[in-house]
């Protein structure tokens, strides 16, 4: 009986933290489905060129490999254009990305437009 009460007490103390973590979610994440490693990823409100900070700096190695996910910070849900940069100096734009709270969005080679080298 005493062990049961202790276990229930521990669960009650731990539950608020677990509920907070669940409510907080995983945040917004980019899934790189392009065939190359991305070294720069900047967002701007759709139709504008007000590029924000390089989100790749949020990654431990500062790059996002093919099939890797990247946490996006400082961005509210909405529609954005993205400037995507590669280590070989190539840059492309992805237009009208819908970003939702606590969701993953992806970019693939077919999404890349207006690429320059």
C-alpha positions as CSV (number, residue, x, y, z in Angstrom):
1,X,0.0,0.0,0.0
2,X,2.8,2.4,0.9
3,X,4.6,1.8,-2.4
4,X,1.4,2.4,-4.3
5,X,0.9,5.8,-2.6
6,X,4.5,6.7,-3.3
7,X,4.1,5.8,-7.0
8,X,0.9,7.8,-7.2
9,X,2.6,10.8,-5.6
10,X,5.5,10.6,-8.0
11,X,3.1,10.5,-11.0
12,X,1.2,13.5,-9.7
13,X,4.4,15.5,-9.4
14,X,5.6,14.4,-12.9
15,X,2.3,15.0,-14.8
16,X,2.3,18.8,-14.9
17,X,5.8,18.7,-16.6
18,X,4.7,16.0,-19.0
19,X,1.5,18.0,-19.8
20,X,3.5,21.1,-20.4
21,X,5.9,19.3,-22.8
22,X,3.0,17.8,-24.7
23,X,1.2,21.2,-25.0
24,X,4.4,22.9,-26.1
25,X,4.8,20.6,-29.1
26,X,7.8,20.0,-31.3
27,X,7.8,23.4,-33.0
28,X,8.1,24.2,-36.7
29,X,10.5,22.0,-38.6
30,X,11.8,21.9,-42.2
31,X,12.3,18.6,-43.8
32,X,15.0,18.8,-46.5
33,X,13.9,16.5,-49.4
34,X,16.2,18.2,-51.9
35,X,19.1,16.0,-53.2
36,X,21.7,18.3,-51.7
37,X,22.9,19.6,-48.3
38,X,21.5,23.0,-47.5
39,X,23.8,25.6,-46.0
40,X,21.4,28.5,-45.8
41,X,17.6,28.8,-45.3
42,X,16.0,32.1,-44.9
43,X,12.3,33.0,-44.8
44,X,10.4,36.1,-45.8
45,X,6.7,36.9,-45.8
46,X,5.3,35.6,-49.1
47,X,5.8,38.1,-52.0
48,X,8.5,40.1,-50.1
49,X,12.2,40.0,-49.9
50,X,12.6,40.7,-46.2
51,X,14.8,37.7,-45.5
52,X,15.2,36.7,-41.9
53,X,18.2,35.0,-40.3
54,X,19.8,31.8,-41.6
55,X,17.9,29.1,-39.9
56,X,20.7,26.5,-40.7
57,X,22.6,28.1,-37.8
58,X,20.0,26.3,-35.5
59,X,21.6,23.0,-36.6
60,X,24.5,21.5,-34.7
61,X,26.7,21.3,-37.9
62,X,25.1,24.5,-39.4
63,X,23.9,22.5,-42.5
64,X,20.8,20.4,-43.3
65,X,21.6,17.2,-45.1
66,X,19.2,15.4,-47.5
67,X,16.3,13.8,-45.4
68,X,17.3,15.8,-42.3
69,X,14.9,18.0,-40.3
70,X,15.7,21.4,-39.0
71,X,14.0,23.3,-36.2
72,X,12.8,26.7,-37.4
73,X,12.8,29.5,-34.8
74,X,11.4,33.0,-34.5
75,X,8.7,32.4,-37.2
76,X,5.0,32.6,-36.8
77,X,2.6,30.3,-38.8
78,X,1.7,31.8,-42.1
79,X,2.8,31.9,-45.8
80,X,6.4,32.5,-46.6
81,X,9.0,32.5,-49.4
82,X,12.3,30.8,-48.7
83,X,15.8,31.5,-50.0
84,X,17.7,28.3,-50.0
85,X,21.6,28.3,-50.3
86,X,24.0,25.5,-51.0
87,X,27.7,25.1,-50.2
88,X,28.6,25.5,-53.9
89,X,27.1,29.1,-53.9
90,X,23.9,28.1,-55.7
91,X,20.8,29.9,-54.4
92,X,17.2,29.2,-55.1
93,X,13.8,30.5,-54.0
94,X,10.8,28.4,-52.9
95,X,7.6,30.4,-53.1
96,X,4.4,30.4,-51.0
97,X,5.3,27.8,-48.3
98,X,2.5,27.3,-45.8
99,X,4.0,27.1,-42.3
100,X,1.8,25.7,-39.5
101,X,2.4,25.6,-35.8
102,X,4.1,22.5,-34.5
103,X,4.2,21.0,-38.0
104,X,6.8,19.8,-40.5
105,X,7.0,21.4,-43.9
106,X,9.2,20.1,-46.7
107,X,11.0,21.3,-49.7
108,X,12.1,19.2,-52.7
109,X,14.0,19.8,-55.9
110,X,10.8,20.4,-57.8
111,X,10.0,23.3,-55.5
112,X,13.2,25.2,-56.2
113,X,12.7,28.3,-58.5
114,X,14.9,31.1,-59.9
115,X,18.2,29.3,-59.1
116,X,21.4,31.3,-59.5
117,X,25.0,30.3,-59.1
